[in-house]
């Protein structure tokens, strides 16, 4: 089973940028979709962005235009470029994947994911 390890979190001022990475222990070639979730203290986990094996992307309205998801299958790595960060983006960010094909956005079903990472903390100061 593929294992996921996130990195790239940290403390940044509002308006700044961070790039998260999610390295997979094995090939992600057969993975149908991967995505980034986040969970802030006291809030429910939410899907931030997702990308299919064909490179089709989905972004939540709250991050649209600011966050960009991408994947490099040759490096077995998923990325999340986060620009124009806001204090409300503060959360633990997790990557996840599914082998199940979902034709419609957001391409991932939270209760049917095949692997999760341990998370990386993003803190945005005002």
Backbone bond lengths (Angstrom), bond angles and torsions (degrees), N, CA, C in turn:
res aa  C-N    CA-C-N  psi(-1)  N-CA   C-N-CA  omega(-1)  CA-C   N-CA-C  phi
1 X - - - 1.458 - - 1.527 109.23 -
2 X 1.320 114.57 137.97 1.454 119.74 179.73 1.522 110.35 -69.28
3 X 1.323 116.47 136.50 1.457 122.01 174.35 1.527 108.28 -110.32
4 X 1.340 114.82 145.98 1.457 121.20 -175.30 1.519 109.89 -118.25
5 X 1.330 115.79 137.25 1.461 121.19 178.61 1.528 108.74 -131.68
6 X 1.345 115.23 117.81 1.460 120.27 179.70 1.525 110.79 -88.97
7 X 1.317 115.33 155.23 1.458 121.99 174.32 1.522 108.60 -155.85
8 X 1.335 115.59 167.56 1.452 120.07 175.44 1.513 115.85 104.72
9 X 1.328 116.79 -5.91 1.456 118.88 178.38 1.528 111.02 -71.34
10 X 1.319 115.82 170.53 1.447 120.39 179.11 1.509 111.65 165.19
11 X 1.320 114.75 -167.66 1.461 122.09 179.83 1.528 108.79 -101.73
12 X 1.310 115.64 130.45 1.462 120.54 -179.24 1.520 108.95 -143.49
13 X 1.310 116.33 151.67 1.466 120.28 177.62 1.525 110.13 -79.98
14 X 1.299 115.17 154.91 1.462 120.10 176.56 1.526 109.95 -55.33
15 X 1.317 114.97 137.07 1.453 120.76 -176.82 1.513 113.63 92.98
16 X 1.314 116.69 -11.76 1.450 121.49 -179.36 1.520 113.22 -82.98
17 X 1.330 114.61 -174.36 1.463 121.34 -176.18 1.524 110.79 -132.44
18 X 1.311 114.36 151.97 1.459 122.67 171.29 1.516 108.06 -142.97
19 X 1.334 115.82 153.81 1.456 120.83 174.53 1.513 108.38 -124.50
20 X 1.305 115.47 116.18 1.453 121.14 177.21 1.521 109.79 -90.26
21 X 1.321 115.12 145.82 1.454 121.32 174.95 1.519 109.72 -125.10
22 X 1.307 115.56 149.70 1.467 121.72 176.88 1.520 107.01 -134.34
23 X 1.328 115.62 107.23 1.448 120.92 -178.10 1.524 110.27 -93.74
24 X 1.317 115.64 130.20 1.461 121.24 178.26 1.519 109.67 -96.94
25 X 1.337 115.09 141.75 1.466 119.76 -177.50 1.521 112.33 -73.94
26 X 1.328 116.29 -18.65 1.459 119.88 178.84 1.510 110.40 -133.83
27 X 1.316 115.25 -171.84 1.459 120.06 -178.30 1.526 111.81 -68.21
28 X 1.325 115.24 138.04 1.466 120.48 175.61 1.518 110.41 -104.70
29 X 1.319 116.44 12.65 1.464 120.62 -176.43 1.522 111.19 -59.40
30 X 1.331 118.08 -39.23 1.461 121.13 -176.41 1.533 112.99 -90.89
31 X 1.318 116.39 0.51 1.466 120.66 179.03 1.530 109.17 -73.55
32 X 1.321 116.98 132.61 1.450 119.48 -177.84 1.514 113.43 -80.78
33 X 1.307 116.40 -36.37 1.461 118.59 179.89 1.518 109.78 -154.62
34 X 1.304 114.54 149.20 1.458 121.98 175.27 1.519 107.74 -132.72
35 X 1.323 114.65 156.39 1.454 116.51 -178.30 1.513 112.79 -158.21
36 X 1.316 113.68 171.48 1.462 122.20 176.12 1.523 108.86 -116.55
37 X 1.324 114.84 128.95 1.452 122.25 172.88 1.527 107.86 -111.80
38 X 1.320 115.07 161.67 1.456 119.13 172.19 1.516 109.77 -142.64
39 X 1.323 113.91 153.68 1.458 119.76 176.85 1.515 108.94 -141.86
40 X 1.308 114.68 119.24 1.462 121.56 176.52 1.522 108.85 -92.30
41 X 1.315 117.63 156.09 1.474 120.36 179.48 1.519 111.68 -55.79
42 X 1.313 115.22 129.13 1.450 120.32 178.09 1.513 114.84 78.01
43 X 1.316 117.33 4.45 1.465 120.39 -178.92 1.518 110.55 -120.98
44 X 1.314 114.72 161.67 1.453 119.57 178.43 1.534 110.23 -77.11
45 X 1.306 114.22 155.00 1.458 119.49 175.57 1.513 109.27 -67.49
46 X 1.327 116.48 139.64 1.461 120.57 179.67 1.520 110.21 -133.67
47 X 1.318 114.76 147.75 1.455 120.72 176.11 1.526 108.68 -80.03
48 X 1.314 115.97 128.15 1.460 121.58 -178.26 1.523 110.70 -94.71
49 X 1.326 115.59 -48.90 1.460 119.87 -177.22 1.518 109.23 -158.45
50 X 1.329 116.24 154.63 1.449 121.68 179.20 1.523 109.39 -144.52
51 X 1.332 114.80 159.01 1.463 120.10 179.04 1.520 108.40 -146.24
52 X 1.332 116.19 136.56 1.454 120.26 -179.78 1.525 110.48 -89.77
53 X 1.323 114.95 174.83 1.467 120.23 178.24 1.523 111.57 -64.95
54 X 1.322 116.62 -20.25 1.464 119.99 177.95 1.513 112.23 -92.60
55 X 1.328 116.85 1.32 1.446 119.92 178.08 1.512 115.07 87.31
56 X 1.324 116.57 10.30 1.460 120.05 176.51 1.524 107.84 -78.27
57 X 1.321 115.94 133.50 1.459 119.40 -173.82 1.515 112.53 -115.25
58 X 1.317 113.05 158.16 1.463 122.91 173.94 1.520 107.32 -134.25
59 X 1.317 116.94 139.14 1.465 121.43 174.66 1.518 109.15 -133.54
60 X 1.314 115.71 140.16 1.457 120.32 175.03 1.522 109.05 -66.77
61 X 1.310 115.97 150.96 1.463 120.41 -178.54 1.523 111.97 -57.40
62 X 1.321 116.39 -33.35 1.465 121.10 -176.24 1.530 113.07 -67.20
63 X 1.331 117.19 -19.35 1.468 120.13 -177.72 1.515 113.10 -121.18
64 X 1.328 116.38 -1.89 1.456 120.23 -176.49 1.533 110.51 -59.40
65 X 1.334 115.28 131.64 1.454 120.26 -178.51 1.517 114.00 88.18
66 X 1.325 116.48 -11.80 1.478 120.53 -180.00 1.522 112.62 -115.71
67 X 1.325 117.70 -35.32 1.454 122.21 -178.43 1.523 109.35 -108.95
68 X 1.338 115.41 143.42 1.465 121.02 177.73 1.519 109.37 -130.91
69 X 1.316 115.73 125.42 1.457 120.90 178.44 1.522 108.93 -99.59
70 X 1.333 115.80 143.36 1.456 120.71 176.84 1.523 109.09 -152.04
71 X 1.315 116.17 164.09 1.458 120.38 178.56 1.519 109.39 -140.26
72 X 1.312 115.58 146.50 1.454 122.38 176.84 1.515 106.56 -122.99
73 X 1.328 116.82 97.81 1.460 120.47 -176.28 1.525 111.70 -65.62
74 X 1.307 118.05 -28.98 1.465 120.51 178.77 1.521 111.24 -65.72
75 X 1.333 115.91 -30.70 1.464 121.13 179.00 1.521 112.27 -101.88
76 X 1.344 116.70 0.85 1.469 121.26 -178.46 1.524 111.09 52.89
77 X 1.302 116.01 45.89 1.457 121.15 -174.15 1.519 112.04 -135.31
78 X 1.322 114.49 139.38 1.455 123.31 175.86 1.529 107.45 -109.72
79 X 1.333 116.09 143.80 1.457 120.42 -178.45 1.523 110.71 -126.80
80 X 1.329 114.28 156.50 1.462 120.72 170.13 1.522 107.15 -138.83
81 X 1.311 116.15 107.48 1.461 121.20 175.39 1.518 107.86 -87.14
82 X 1.318 116.18 121.21 1.457 121.84 -176.22 1.521 108.67 -116.15
83 X 1.306 116.36 115.70 1.460 122.57 179.10 1.520 109.69 -117.17
84 X 1.326 115.41 163.92 1.471 121.39 178.90 1.513 111.10 49.18
85 X 1.310 115.41 48.39 1.468 120.33 -175.81 1.521 111.39 -65.02
86 X 1.317 114.10 146.56 1.460 122.45 -179.90 1.526 109.39 -121.27
87 X 1.319 117.88 156.10 1.466 119.57 177.87 1.534 112.33 -55.10
88 X 1.314 117.55 -33.20 1.460 119.90 -179.89 1.527 113.07 -71.81
89 X 1.333 118.04 -5.28 1.465 121.01 173.42 1.530 111.65 -82.80
90 X 1.311 116.72 -6.72 1.463 120.95 179.34 1.521 110.18 -60.84
91 X 1.334 115.57 124.31 1.461 120.72 -176.76 1.519 109.46 -178.65
92 X 1.334 114.64 169.89 1.458 120.40 167.33 1.525 106.42 -86.55
93 X 1.294 116.59 130.26 1.462 122.17 -178.76 1.522 109.57 -108.10
94 X 1.334 114.41 131.70 1.454 121.73 -178.21 1.523 109.63 -123.69
95 X 1.326 116.05 142.90 1.461 117.96 170.32 1.526 108.59 -102.80
96 X 1.298 115.21 156.09 1.456 121.46 -177.55 1.524 109.30 -152.42
97 X 1.324 115.44 162.39 1.452 119.33 179.06 1.522 111.08 -143.47
98 X 1.310 114.46 160.53 1.447 120.93 175.07 1.518 109.64 -138.39
99 X 1.335 115.81 143.87 1.454 121.43 173.02 1.528 110.50 -92.95
100 X 1.317 115.51 -7.92 1.466 120.99 -177.72 1.521 110.25 -81.34
101 X 1.316 114.78 134.18 1.456 119.64 179.83 1.523 110.08 -80.83
102 X 1.309 115.15 124.61 1.463 122.48 173.72 1.519 107.62 -125.26
103 X 1.314 116.58 119.95 1.461 119.78 -173.88 1.515 113.69 -80.59
104 X 1.324 115.90 -19.57 1.467 119.00 -174.69 1.512 111.59 -110.08
105 X 1.335 115.49 147.61 1.476 118.33 174.18 1.517 110.25 -58.39
106 X 1.300 119.43 146.55 1.464 126.28 7.96 1.520 114.89 -89.71
107 X 1.321 118.41 15.01 1.475 123.91 172.41 1.527 114.60 73.08
108 X 1.313 117.31 -11.59 1.457 121.51 177.94 1.521 108.50 -124.32
109 X 1.315 116.03 140.81 1.457 122.05 172.31 1.521 107.49 -111.33
110 X 1.323 115.70 119.58 1.458 120.61 -172.01 1.521 112.93 -58.18
111 X 1.323 117.24 -28.85 1.468 119.60 -178.04 1.525 112.39 -94.32
112 X 1.321 117.18 10.82 1.462 119.90 -178.04 1.518 110.73 -140.78
113 X 1.329 115.87 44.42 1.457 120.71 179.40 1.516 110.22 -96.82
114 X 1.318 116.40 149.43 1.455 121.12 -174.11 1.523 114.27 -97.92
115 X 1.300 117.82 -17.21 1.466 120.66 178.12 1.513 109.77 -159.73
116 X 1.333 114.40 146.01 1.467 123.12 177.49 1.518 108.81 -129.70
117 X 1.331 115.88 150.71 1.444 119.76 170.37 1.523 110.51 -90.22
118 X 1.327 115.85 179.72 1.470 120.16 -177.42 1.527 112.05 -88.67
119 X 1.321 117.10 -11.97 1.455 121.65 175.74 1.519 113.63 99.28
120 X 1.323 114.43 154.45 1.465 121.99 173.96 1.519 107.36 -137.78
121 X 1.330 116.37 135.92 1.457 120.74 -172.06 1.524 111.26 -88.83
122 X 1.318 115.09 130.45 1.461 122.46 175.29 1.523 107.95 -115.50
123 X 1.329 115.90 124.52 1.460 121.24 178.54 1.515 108.83 -124.02
124 X 1.313 115.78 123.43 1.466 121.10 -179.09 1.526 108.11 -113.31
125 X 1.304 115.72 118.92 1.465 120.24 -179.05 1.526 110.34 -93.32
126 X 1.321 114.66 149.36 1.478 119.31 -177.97 1.516 111.65 -89.74
